[in-house]
């Protein structure tokens, strides 16, 4: 069985390599044609996409559009509008020693790209990297996550029925197929998922010296000080944490709250959880993706430390938004990324000491600070290393395509969105063009002390 996987995948990759050699993907008109085609397919199949994701984990049309479809359509529109300027050779200054000449940087497509998507935002995290790769002039294979089985099947159907496989192909399957894909040489691999699997991808890519982008995760803190607008902070944290039932890589993983406002703030969190009506059958609240993740999450709930929530229904894969207090850094809920609707709360008295503690942990994918204190803002941005984040909001930095999205350290390698996605899937090729006249003779042998003195002045 594995042999047939390998032969099939190798054939597709080989066909893509041959097609890439024809230079057709270098044409901006060609890239735009297929970007527009993908856009039209997303729009015309919108209801089918909604139906599939609702089957997988009960995600509503509203959430699917705002957190997935709109991102994809905006990405396509960005590249359709900006592709000419992104692809245009960039002229840079030429240093004195290379006069008379001019210097340019060309954005070259890399070739054949593998994108391995994630299940929690299955459309966005599979298709957005593909859109950037297409815009940059590459051929692509996408492997959607099999955990969200229905969305995987619908994406594969839409792509494979409408695009030539030698240009864009969606590969359906599970761990075996992904493992076989990783034995083949690609020109870049883009992976979104857990740090554990990211290490496997990175190791496999190293066998072929294949560059990678790893979009991982981590324990992203939300920090609230007494200088914050508490009502706004509570509302935004509840929304950001329990969006997609907490199954979001940039969701606030835990809350750090200044002790003097803790009780007041906890009551505000309770209020907004109730107001947003995250009930078992609510349209605005998804279920946990599968039983394995459900069981993992309920083991993290310590009933003695539950401030709010804690109820669950395994049959419906429902976990009520849960706040846990009196948490220590050593508690099991603080060991790894939660990736679910559980919010542990740790109080602090000294802002600087708390920041130093956070800085001593692995670098997260995101971090959020709620305050109006300019000194606290400066300390937060200067002392903490994280992929990206917000001050006085959470999650929303993803919606600005002028900001790069990616991790650092344990939370990832590389970034994308907007021009950064184009650059991620391009090679920046340097070209120096010189005239054939007017060149001094000082760099050529035989050497002399006089030539050396001139070289020292020029360099």
HELIX and SHEET records of a PDB file:
HELIX    1   1 UNK A    2  UNK A   21  1                                  20    
HELIX    2   2 UNK A   24  UNK A   26  5                                   3    
HELIX    3   3 UNK A   28  UNK A   44  1                                  17    
HELIX    4   4 UNK A   46  UNK A   57  1                                  12    
HELIX    5   5 UNK A   61  UNK A   64  1                                   4    
HELIX    6   6 UNK A   65  UNK A   69  3                                   5    
HELIX    7   7 UNK A   70  UNK A   87  1                                  18    
HELIX    8   8 UNK A   96  UNK A   98  5                                   3    
HELIX    9   9 UNK A  124  UNK A  135  1                                  12    
HELIX   10  10 UNK A  149  UNK A  162  1                                  14    
HELIX   11  11 UNK A  175  UNK A  181  1                                   7    
HELIX   12  12 UNK A  195  UNK A  206  1                                  12    
HELIX   13  13 UNK A  230  UNK A  242  1                                  13    
HELIX   14  14 UNK A  243  UNK A  246  5                                   4    
HELIX   15  15 UNK A  259  UNK A  261  5                                   3    
HELIX   16  16 UNK A  262  UNK A  276  1                                  15    
HELIX   17  17 UNK A  291  UNK A  298  1                                   8    
HELIX   18  18 UNK A  303  UNK A  305  5                                   3    
HELIX   19  19 UNK A  332  UNK A  334  5                                   3    
HELIX   20  20 UNK A  351  UNK A  359  1                                   9    
HELIX   21  21 UNK A  374  UNK A  383  1                                  10    
HELIX   22  22 UNK A  396  UNK A  399  5                                   4    
HELIX   23  23 UNK A  409  UNK A  411  5                                   3    
HELIX   24  24 UNK A  418  UNK A  424  1                                   7    
HELIX   25  25 UNK A  449  UNK A  458  1                                  10    
SHEET    1   A 3 UNK A  90  UNK A  92  0                                        
SHEET    2   A 3 UNK A 101  UNK A 109 -1                                        
SHEET    3   A 3 UNK A 426  UNK A 434 -1                                        
SHEET    1   B 6 UNK A 168  UNK A 170  0                                        
SHEET    2   B 6 UNK A 139  UNK A 143  1                                        
SHEET    3   B 6 UNK A 112  UNK A 116  1                                        
SHEET    4   B 6 UNK A 188  UNK A 192  1                                        
SHEET    5   B 6 UNK A 212  UNK A 215  1                                        
SHEET    6   B 6 UNK A 412  UNK A 413 -1                                        
SHEET    1   C 7 UNK A 306  UNK A 308  0                                        
SHEET    2   C 7 UNK A 322  UNK A 324 -1                                        
SHEET    3   C 7 UNK A 342  UNK A 348  1                                        
SHEET    4   C 7 UNK A 254  UNK A 258  1                                        
SHEET    5   C 7 UNK A 221  UNK A 224  1                                        
SHEET    6   C 7 UNK A 366  UNK A 370  1                                        
SHEET    7   C 7 UNK A 388  UNK A 391  1                                        
SHEET    1   D 2 UNK A 312  UNK A 313  0                                        
SHEET    2   D 2 UNK A 318  UNK A 319 -1                                        
SHEET    1   E 2 UNK A 405  UNK A 406  0                                        
SHEET    2   E 2 UNK A 415  UNK A 416 -1                                        
END                                                                             
